[in-house]
Amino acid sequence: MSLFANPGRLSALAMLLVTAPALAELSPSDAQRQTAEEVADSLLNSHYSEVQLDDAWSRQAFQGYLDVLDGQRAYLLRSDVEDFKGLRTGLDEAVLEGELDAAFDLHERYQQRVEARLEWLLERLDQGLDFSFEGNQRLALDRADTPWATHQDELDTLWTKRLKNAALQLTINRQDAEAREDTDDTRSSEKDDASSGRQKTIEETLRERYESQLSRVRQTKRDDVFDLVMTAVTDTIDPHTDYMSPRESEDFDIQMKLSLEGIGALLQADGEYVKVSSLVPGGPAEKAGVLKPADRIIGVGQEDEEIVNVVGMRLDEVVDMIRGPKGSVVQLEIVPGQAMDMTRSKVIEITRDTVKLEDQAAQSEVLEIEREDGMHRVGVIEVPAFYVDFDAWQAGEDDYRSTTRDVAKEVRKLRDQNVEGIVLDLRNNGGGALQEANSMLGLFIDRGPTVQVRDARGRINLYGDTESGSLYDGPLVVLINRLSASASEIFAGAIQDYGRGLVVGSNTFGKGTVQTLNELNEGQIKLTRAKFYRISGDSTQNRGVAPDIEFPSLVDPETIGESSLDNALAWDSVRKVQYRQYGNPRRFLDILRQRHQQRAQAHPNFHYLEERSTLAERLREQHTSVSLNQQQRRRETQAREDEQLALENRRREALGLEPLDNWIDSRSQEDEDDTQPLERAPLTESAQILLDYSRLDSGIQFVEHQQ
């Protein structure tokens, strides 16, 4: 059954393109023309790579600009793209000479199409929606590789499906919310009567969404257009080279000082959605435990206010909505990263706060590991970031805070408690001060190089620890994961190269480049100027650090990590430097991996992590479209969630915990009886590996337990 009345009438979009009022003219300013020339000069003369702004680059940048504007091929026609084909080989000259008028004109065409499409959607809502979600229609989830539509009718068909999908998502979400309310025995009927009010219809909710989007589109300024053009220009070079407008430059400076009031989450654009790329250690979001990397944010609301849909909204606009004064509450409607359907959203609340150095401070604990020969004590030091109080350090204060100083304090504390070894937990450590990675390594080695840094001219500078002596020379394991990046990778790689200890966990992020900020006529350019290399000569770029013993990961490397980013610089290597070997733990890897696998197969949490990783990959490969038939949509969603729930409940049963009824609520489920939560499994296993390694390194043979 058709979703709309009068399907055969003249396309409203075609009419609106003729009758819509002219847009306010957006043309580049003289300052922006000069800034474009300065960006081109910076790329040509200061970037790490040998950048060539030629026809080949122009074709790539033109495609990048189209992707920035209409990555899902939902607004522009092939004829629109062909009207601006001169930019395909002319964008290089346009940027070099600051002649950006054609690029601005393409944005104007795009904006006309967007405005007309939103008006088209509003007109369809005026006609009323038919909620007979039947038939066999499906909506593709990713159109990035779809050819441009040749006729408006093709896009009308697409947007009819999109509108139907939006209505279906709201319908399912409301039905599920009502079902949850019906089963909430704590809600009183008086409270229901007092707070319910009239619920908006699906049409009213969608109308507000599209009217809000239309209002934002009509408020586009020349600065917005220039930012998009420069984003396309710099993104074709590498993902960390970026033009920052004056406003973005100010935000960046504030963020570097850790004084920004918000939730402590790093966000990135992911098609029409905003995705969480990582959480700031010690920040409000990490402390709350309700937001995870790869989660998608589809709505933002202030305390006691209605949540605003942010699908299709620009990243900077979403960031502005999430920010707010310390102590205030922001509501986020999120779809968990592992969810396969956008109907599986939930609302969370986070209290905004500032991130302080003490929130990122290293801290330690002692793990007691019971084995056949008795109880063993292993020290653990969690290192959330490589930080230093630069102001206090430059002022010459004796008691300034730094990662190295805090870790040294924890090492002494653990040594006094007679631990048999130390696990350094660098999971989720996104890096920070390079000098701290160098000096912290000095706690575990007797001086030596830590990292090589090669600049654009091929000159290599060697950095390292220059102080003699070490604080701790006992058994050492470094635990990493996909969110360990930059300085964390340098530290872990050096420990591995020196043979100073074992590196376990999952492959790191792979950010092996160095950026600097250059002032421009307007704003700044963050420019990749150098590249990190391990003392072995291998780069950490793109490939990251591979662990000696690998643990399964719930973070999808296809969506998180350097290798998932477009135009990431490639891995390569340089000559290794001279350094001493402190040991050769790799000679024990076969038996260490064997014993690890035996424990992993027997431990419910590790078994779960392995199966969950395999299941998530399979579901991602299968889930390329969604059904617009309500019953079929529910069946498909339920089937996926049943698999995930069964997996979770097998783990819980093995641990003696009560099973869950609903998969979507499993992440927020807290069990006082759960003494072995998932995030502790890699930590405990790292301690087991350390004990195995210590025994082997001491020449003690294992005695297998006989059943």
C-alpha positions in Angstrom: 0.0 0.0 0.0 1.3 3.5 -0.9 2.5 5.6 2.0 1.2 8.8 0.5 -1.9 10.1 -1.2 -1.7 11.4 -4.8 1.5 9.5 -5.8 1.0 10.5 -9.5 1.0 14.3 -9.0 3.8 16.5 -10.3 6.9 16.2 -8.2 6.8 18.8 -5.5 10.5 19.0 -5.6 10.5 20.1 -9.3 7.9 22.7 -8.5 9.8 24.1 -5.5 13.0 24.4 -7.5 11.1 26.8 -9.8 9.1 28.7 -7.2 11.4 28.7 -4.2 12.7 32.2 -3.2 16.3 32.9 -4.1 18.9 31.9 -1.5 21.0 34.6 0.1 24.1 34.8 -2.1 27.1 33.1 -0.5 30.5 34.0 -2.0 34.0 33.8 -0.6 35.4 36.8 1.2 38.8 38.3 0.2 40.2 37.0 3.5 39.0 33.5 2.7 40.5 33.6 -0.8 43.8 34.5 0.9 43.4 31.8 3.5 42.8 29.2 0.7 46.1 30.2 -0.9 47.9 29.9 2.5 46.4 26.5 3.0 47.7 25.4 -0.4 51.1 26.8 0.4 51.2 25.0 3.7 50.3 21.7 2.1 52.9 22.1 -0.7 55.8 23.3 1.5 55.2 22.1 5.0 53.4 18.7 5.0 55.3 15.5 5.9 54.4 14.0 2.5 55.4 15.3 -0.9 52.0 16.9 -1.7 51.2 17.6 -5.4 48.2 19.8 -6.1 47.7 18.6 -9.6 44.9 17.2 -11.7 45.1 13.8 -10.0 44.8 15.5 -6.6 42.0 17.7 -7.9 39.9 14.7 -8.9 40.3 13.2 -5.5 39.5 16.5 -3.7 36.5 17.1 -5.9 35.2 13.7 -5.0 35.9 14.4 -1.4 33.9 17.7 -1.6 31.0 15.8 -3.1 31.3 13.3 -0.2 31.3 16.1 2.3 28.2 17.6 0.8 26.2 14.5 -0.2 28.0 11.4 0.8 24.9 9.2 0.6 23.9 10.4 -2.9 20.5 11.6 -1.6 20.2 15.2 -2.9 22.3 15.9 -6.0 21.6 14.5 -9.5 24.2 13.4 -12.0 23.4 16.5 -14.0 24.2 18.7 -11.0 27.6 17.1 -10.7 28.3 17.4 -14.4 27.4 21.1 -14.3 30.5 21.5 -12.1 32.8 19.1 -13.9 35.3 21.9 -14.3 36.2 21.5 -10.7 37.1 17.9 -11.3 40.5 19.0 -12.7 40.3 22.6 -11.7 40.0 22.5 -7.9 43.8 22.6 -7.6 44.0 25.9 -9.4 41.0 27.2 -7.5 42.7 26.6 -4.2 46.1 27.7 -5.3 44.8 31.0 -6.6 42.0 31.5 -4.1 39.3 31.4 -6.8 36.7 29.6 -4.8 33.5 30.9 -6.5 32.8 27.6 -8.4 33.2 25.6 -5.2 30.8 28.0 -3.5 28.3 27.7 -6.4 28.3 23.9 -6.1 27.4 24.3 -2.4 24.6 26.7 -3.4 23.2 24.1 -5.8 23.5 21.5 -3.1 21.7 23.8 -0.6 18.9 24.4 -3.1 18.4 20.7 -3.4 18.4 20.2 0.4 15.9 23.0 1.0 13.6 21.7 -1.8 13.8 18.2 -0.4 12.9 19.3 3.1 10.0 21.3 1.7 9.0 18.1 -0.2 9.0 16.1 3.0 6.9 18.7 4.8 4.4 18.7 2.0 4.1 14.9 2.2 3.5 15.2 6.0 0.7 17.7 5.2 -0.9 15.0 3.1 -0.9 12.6 6.1 1.0 9.3 6.6 -0.3 5.8 6.0 1.0 3.5 8.6 0.4 0.2 6.8 4.0 -1.0 7.1 3.6 -4.0 4.9 5.1 -5.4 1.7 8.7 -6.3 0.8 10.3 -2.9 0.6 13.8 -2.5 2.0 16.0 0.6 2.6 19.8 0.3 1.9 21.8 1.5 4.8 24.9 2.8 2.9 24.6 4.5 -0.5 28.2 5.9 -0.5 29.0 3.7 -3.6 25.7 4.2 -5.3 25.8 6.1 -8.7 24.3 9.6 -8.8 20.5 9.5 -9.6 19.8 10.6 -13.2 16.1 11.6 -12.6 14.3 13.3 -9.7 11.9 10.4 -9.6 14.7 8.1 -8.3 15.4 10.4 -5.4 11.6 10.8 -4.7 11.5 7.0 -4.4 14.5 7.0 -2.1 13.0 9.7 0.1 9.6 8.1 0.2 11.4 5.0 1.7 13.4 7.3 4.1 10.3 9.0 5.3 8.6 5.7 5.8 11.6 4.4 7.7 11.7 7.4 10.0 8.0 6.9 10.7 8.5 3.2 11.3 11.4 3.9 13.7 9.3 6.3 15.7 6.4 3.9 15.8 8.5 1.0 17.0 10.3 3.1 19.6 7.0 4.4 21.0 5.5 0.9 21.1 8.5 -0.4 23.0 8.5 2.6 25.4 4.8 2.1 26.2 5.4 -1.6 26.8 8.2 -0.8 29.2 6.0 1.7 31.0 3.2 -0.9 31.3 5.6 -3.3 33.1 6.9 -0.7 35.5 5.2 -1.6 38.7 6.7 1.4 40.5 4.8 4.0 38.4 1.6 5.2 40.1 -1.5 6.1 38.1 -1.5 9.5 39.7 2.0 10.2 38.4 0.9 9.1 34.9 -2.1 11.4 34.9 0.0 14.4 36.1 2.9 14.0 33.7 1.5 12.4 30.5 -0.2 15.2 28.5 -1.0 14.8 24.9 1.7 12.9 23.0 2.7 14.3 19.7 1.7 12.4 16.6 4.3 10.8 14.4 3.6 13.5 11.8 4.1 16.3 14.3 7.4 14.9 15.5 8.7 14.5 12.0 7.5 17.9 11.1 9.4 19.5 13.9 12.5 17.5 12.9 12.4 18.6 9.2 11.4 22.2 10.0 14.4 22.4 12.4 16.7 21.0 9.7 15.3 23.5 7.2 15.8 26.4 9.5 19.5 25.4 10.1 20.1 25.0 6.3 18.7 28.5 5.7 21.1 30.0 8.3 24.2 28.8 6.4 26.9 31.4 6.3 29.9 31.8 4.0 32.1 30.6 6.9 30.3 27.3 6.9 30.8 26.9 3.2 34.5 27.8 3.3 34.9 25.3 6.2 33.4 22.5 4.1 35.6 23.3 1.1 38.7 23.4 3.2 37.7 20.2 4.9 37.5 18.4 1.5 40.9 19.9 0.6 42.8 18.8 3.7 41.0 15.5 4.2 42.4 14.3 0.9 46.0 14.7 2.3 45.6 12.8 5.6 42.9 12.5 8.3 44.9 14.6 10.8 45.6 17.5 8.6 42.7 19.9 9.1 41.7 23.5 8.5 40.4 25.0 11.7 38.2 28.1 11.6 38.8 30.9 14.2 36.0 29.4 16.3 37.4 25.8 16.0 40.9 27.1 16.8 39.6 28.6 20.1 37.8 25.4 20.9 40.9 23.4 20.2 43.0 25.6 22.6 40.4 25.2 25.3 40.3 21.4 24.9 44.1 21.2 25.1 44.0 22.9 28.5 41.4 20.4 29.7 39.2 23.2 30.9 36.3 22.6 28.5 33.0 21.9 30.3 31.2 19.1 28.8 31.0 15.3 28.9 34.5 14.3 27.9 33.8 12.5 24.7 35.5 12.8 21.3 33.0 12.7 18.5 33.3 12.2 14.7 30.9 12.4 11.8 29.8 9.1 10.5 27.6 9.7 7.5 24.4 11.3 8.8 25.2 10.3 12.3 27.6 11.5 15.0 29.7 8.7 16.5 31.7 8.5 19.7 35.3 7.9 18.7 36.7 7.8 22.3 36.2 8.9 25.8 38.5 11.3 27.7 40.0 9.4 30.7 38.5 10.6 33.9 35.8 12.6 32.1 32.1 12.6 33.0 31.1 10.2 30.3 33.7 7.6 31.3 32.8 7.9 34.9 29.1 7.5 34.2 29.8 4.4 32.2 26.7 4.9 30.0 28.5 5.9 26.8 30.9 3.8 24.8 33.1 4.2 21.7 31.2 3.5 18.5 27.8 4.6 20.0 25.8 6.8 17.7 24.1 10.0 19.1 20.8 10.6 17.4 19.3 13.1 19.9 20.4 15.7 22.4 18.3 17.4 25.1 19.0 19.7 27.9 17.8 19.0 31.5 14.0 18.8 31.6 13.7 19.8 28.0 12.6 17.8 25.0 15.3 15.9 23.1 16.2 17.3 19.7 16.9 14.9 16.8 20.4 15.5 15.5 20.5 13.0 12.6 21.9 14.9 9.6 23.1 17.8 11.8 26.7 19.1 11.4 29.2 17.8 13.9 30.1 21.2 15.3 26.4 21.9 15.9 25.9 18.7 17.9 29.1 19.4 19.9 27.7 22.8 20.8 24.4 21.3 22.0 26.3 18.7 24.2 28.5 21.3 25.8 27.2 23.3 28.8 28.1 24.6 32.3 29.5 22.4 34.9 26.9 20.6 37.0 24.2 20.7 34.3 22.7 17.6 32.9 22.6 16.7 29.2 20.3 13.9 27.8 21.6 11.9 24.9 19.5 9.5 22.8 22.0 6.9 21.6 22.0 3.8 19.6 24.6 1.4 21.0 27.5 0.6 18.7 26.7 -3.1 18.7 23.0 -2.5 17.8 22.1 -3.4 14.2 18.9 -1.3 14.0 18.4 2.4 14.7 15.2 1.6 16.5 17.2 0.2 19.4 17.8 3.6 20.9 17.9 4.6 24.6 18.2 7.8 26.5 21.0 8.4 28.9 21.9 11.3 31.2 25.4 12.7 31.9 26.2 15.5 34.3 28.7 17.9 32.7 32.0 18.6 34.4 35.6 19.7 33.7 38.4 17.1 33.3 41.1 17.6 35.9 44.6 16.3 36.0 43.8 14.3 39.1 41.0 12.5 37.2 43.6 11.2 34.8 46.2 10.3 37.5 47.8 6.8 37.5 46.5 4.5 40.2 47.4 1.1 41.4 45.9 -2.1 42.9 47.1 -5.5 43.9 45.5 -8.5 42.2 45.5 -11.8 44.2 45.7 -14.7 41.8 45.1 -18.2 43.2 47.0 -21.0 41.7 47.8 -24.6 42.5 50.9 -23.6 44.4 49.1 -20.9 46.5 48.1 -17.3 46.3 50.1 -14.9 44.2 50.1 -11.1 44.3 50.5 -9.0 41.0 50.5 -5.2 40.9 48.5 -3.3 38.4 49.0 0.3 37.5 46.3 2.0 35.3 47.7 4.8 33.2 44.8 6.7 31.6 46.9 9.3 29.8 50.4 10.8 29.5 50.0 14.1 31.2 52.1 16.8 32.8 51.3 20.1 34.5 53.2 22.2 32.0 52.6 25.5 33.9 53.9 24.2 37.2 56.8 22.4 35.4 57.9 25.6 33.5 57.5 27.6 36.8 60.1 25.3 38.3 57.8 23.9 41.0 59.2 20.8 42.7 55.9 19.0 43.2 54.3 19.3 39.7 52.0 16.5 38.6 53.1 14.2 35.7 52.5 10.6 34.6 56.0 9.6 35.3 56.0 10.9 38.9 52.6 9.4 39.6 53.6 6.0 38.2 56.9 6.1 40.1 54.9 6.6 43.3 52.6 3.6 42.5 55.6 1.4 41.6 57.2 2.1 45.0 53.9 1.4 46.7 53.5 -1.9 44.9 57.2 -2.9 45.6 56.6 -2.3 49.3 53.6 -4.8 49.0 55.9 -7.5 47.7 54.2 -8.0 44.3 55.7 -10.6 42.0 55.3 -8.4 38.9 53.6 -5.4 37.5 50.9 -5.0 34.8 50.8 -1.5 33.2 47.3 -1.0 31.9 47.3 1.4 28.9 43.9 0.5 27.6 42.0 3.5 26.3 45.1 5.7 26.8 44.9 8.0 23.8 48.4 9.4 24.3 49.4 12.9 25.4 52.8 14.3 26.3 55.6 12.6 24.3 58.1 13.6 27.0 56.2 11.6 29.5 56.2 8.4 27.4 60.0 8.8 27.2 60.5 9.5 30.9 58.1 6.8 32.1 60.1 4.2 30.1 63.1 5.3 32.1 61.4 3.8 35.2 61.8 0.4 33.6 65.1 0.6 31.6 68.6 1.9 32.3 68.5 4.8 29.8 68.3 4.5 26.1 66.3 5.6 23.0 62.5 5.4 22.9 61.3 6.8 19.6 62.6 8.1 16.3 60.8 11.1 14.7 61.3 11.8 11.0 60.4 15.1 9.5 59.3 16.1 6.0 63.0 16.4 4.9 63.8 12.9 6.0 65.8 14.1 9.0 65.5 11.7 12.0 65.6 12.9 15.6 66.1 10.3 18.3 64.4 10.8 21.7 64.8 8.7 24.8 65.5 8.4 28.5 68.9 10.0 29.5 68.9 9.2 33.2 70.9 6.2 34.4 69.3 3.6 36.5 65.8 2.2 36.7 63.1 2.1 39.4 61.8 -1.4 38.6 63.5 -4.3 36.9 61.1 -7.1 37.7 58.6 -9.0 35.5 56.5 -6.6 33.4 53.4 -6.9 31.2 51.8 -4.0 29.2 48.1 -4.3 28.4 46.8 -2.4 25.3 43.7 -2.2 23.2 42.4 -0.5 20.1 42.0 2.8 21.9 45.6 2.9 23.0 47.1 5.5 20.7 50.1 7.8 20.0 52.3 8.0 23.1 50.9 4.8 24.4 52.0 3.0 21.2 55.5 4.5 21.5 55.8 3.2 25.1 54.3 -0.3 24.3 56.5 -0.6 21.2 59.6 0.3 23.1 58.9 -2.2 25.9 58.4 -4.9 23.2 61.6 -3.9 21.2 63.8 -3.8 24.3 62.5 -7.2 25.4 61.7 -5.6 28.7 58.4 -7.3 29.0 55.4 -8.7 27.2 52.7 -6.7 25.4 49.2 -8.3 25.5 45.7 -7.2 24.5 44.5 -6.1 21.1 46.1 -4.2 18.3 46.5 -0.5 19.0 45.0 2.5 17.2 47.8 3.2 14.8 48.3 6.9 15.0 52.0 7.4 14.2 52.1 11.0 13.0 52.9 14.4 14.6 50.9 17.5 14.0 51.7 21.2 14.4 49.5 24.3 14.3 50.2 27.1 11.7 48.5 30.5 11.9 46.6 31.6 8.8 45.0 34.8 7.7 41.7 33.3 9.1 42.0 30.4 11.5 44.8 27.8 11.7 45.9 24.7 9.9 46.7 21.5 11.8 49.4 20.0 9.7 51.0 16.6 9.8 54.7 17.4 9.9 56.5 14.2 11.2 56.1 10.5 11.7 56.9 8.3 14.7 59.1 5.2 14.3 60.0 2.6 16.9 63.6 2.0 17.8 63.4 -1.2 15.8 62.7 1.0 12.7 59.0 0.1 12.3 56.4 2.8 12.1 53.5 2.8 14.5 51.4 4.5 11.8 48.3 2.7 10.4 49.4 -0.8 11.7 49.8 0.2 15.4 51.5 -2.1 17.8 50.6 -5.8 17.5 50.5 -7.6 20.9 52.6 -10.6 21.7 49.5 -12.4 22.9 46.3 -11.2 21.4 43.0 -10.9 23.3 39.6 -10.6 21.5 38.2 -7.1 21.2 34.7 -5.7 21.1 35.9 -2.6 19.3 35.5 -3.0 15.5 38.8 -2.1 13.7 36.7 -1.3 10.6 35.1 1.7 12.4 37.7 2.7 15.0 41.4 3.2 14.4 43.8 4.8 12.0 43.3 2.1 9.3 39.5 2.9 9.3 40.2 6.6 8.3 40.2 7.7 4.7 43.6 8.7 3.3 45.6 7.6 6.3 49.3 7.7 5.7 50.9 4.3 5.0 53.1 2.2 7.2 56.8 2.1 6.5 60.1 1.7 8.3 63.5 3.3 8.8 66.8 2.0 9.9 66.8 0.6 13.4 69.0 2.2 16.1 71.4 0.6 18.5 69.9 -0.5 21.8 70.5 -3.2 24.4 68.2 -6.1 25.0 66.9 -6.6 28.5 65.5 -10.0 27.9 63.9 -12.3 25.3 60.3 -13.0 26.4 59.4 -14.0 22.8 61.2 -17.2 23.2 58.5 -18.3 25.5 55.5 -17.2 23.3 54.5 -20.6 22.2 53.9 -22.0 25.7 52.6 -18.7 27.0 50.0 -18.6 24.2 49.1 -22.2 24.7 48.5 -21.7 28.4 46.5 -18.5 27.7 44.3 -20.3 25.3 43.6 -23.0 27.8 42.5 -20.4 30.4 40.6 -18.4 27.8 38.5 -21.4 26.7 37.7 -22.3 30.2 36.8 -18.7 31.4 33.3 -17.6 30.6 34.3 -13.9 30.0 37.1 -14.7 27.5 34.9 -17.3 25.8 32.2 -14.6 25.6 34.6 -12.0 24.2 35.8 -14.4 21.5 32.2 -15.4 20.4 30.9 -11.8 20.7 33.6 -10.5 18.4 32.9 -13.3 15.8 29.1 -12.7 16.0 29.4 -8.9 15.7 31.5 -9.3 12.5 29.0 -11.7 11.0 26.0 -9.5 11.8 27.7 -6.4 10.4 28.4 -8.2 7.1 24.8 -9.4 6.9 23.1 -6.1 7.9 23.2 -4.0 4.8 19.5 -2.9 4.6 16.4 -2.7 6.8 12.9 -3.9 6.1 10.1 -1.4 5.9 7.6 -4.1 6.8 7.0 -3.6 10.6 6.5 -7.3 11.4 9.6 -8.3 9.3 11.6 -5.5 10.9 10.8 -6.7 14.4 11.5 -10.3 13.4 14.9 -9.5 12.0 15.8 -7.2 14.9 14.6 -9.8 17.4 16.6 -12.6 15.8 19.8 -10.6 16.0 19.1 -9.6 19.6 18.2 -13.1 20.6 21.6 -14.3 19.4 23.3 -11.5 21.4 21.2 -12.1 24.5 21.8 -15.9 24.4 25.5 -15.3 24.2 25.4 -12.9 27.2 23.2 -15.2 29.2 25.5 -18.2 28.6 28.3 -16.1 30.1 26.1 -15.0 33.1 25.0 -18.6 33.7 28.6 -19.8 33.8 29.4 -17.1 36.3 26.4 -17.9 38.5 24.5 -14.7 37.7 20.8 -14.2 37.0 20.0 -14.2 33.2 18.7 -11.0 31.5 15.4 -10.7 29.8 16.3 -7.9 27.4 19.5 -7.5 25.4 19.3 -3.8 24.8 19.4 -3.2 28.6 22.3 -5.5 29.2 25.0 -2.9 29.0 23.5 -0.9 31.8 22.9 -3.9 34.0 24.9 -3.8 37.2 25.3 -6.9 39.4 26.6 -6.5 42.9 27.3 -10.3 42.7 29.3 -9.9 39.5 32.9 -10.1 40.8 34.3 -10.8 37.3 32.9 -8.0 35.0 34.0 -8.1 31.4 36.5 -5.3 31.6 38.4 -7.1 34.4 38.9 -10.3 32.4 41.8 -8.9 30.3 43.4 -7.5 33.4 43.2 -10.8 35.3 44.5 -12.7 32.3 47.4 -10.3 32.0 48.4 -11.1 35.6 48.2 -14.8 34.8 50.4 -14.4 31.8 52.9 -12.4 33.9 53.1 -15.2 36.4 53.6 -17.7 33.7 56.4 -15.6 32.1 58.0 -15.0 35.5 58.1 -18.7 36.2 59.6 -19.5 32.7 62.1 -16.7 32.9 63.3 -18.1 36.2 63.8 -21.5 34.8 60.9 -23.1 36.7 59.1 -25.8 34.9 55.3 -26.1 34.8 53.7 -29.1 36.4 50.5 -29.8 34.7 47.6 -30.5 37.0 46.3 -34.1 36.6 42.6 -34.6 36.7 
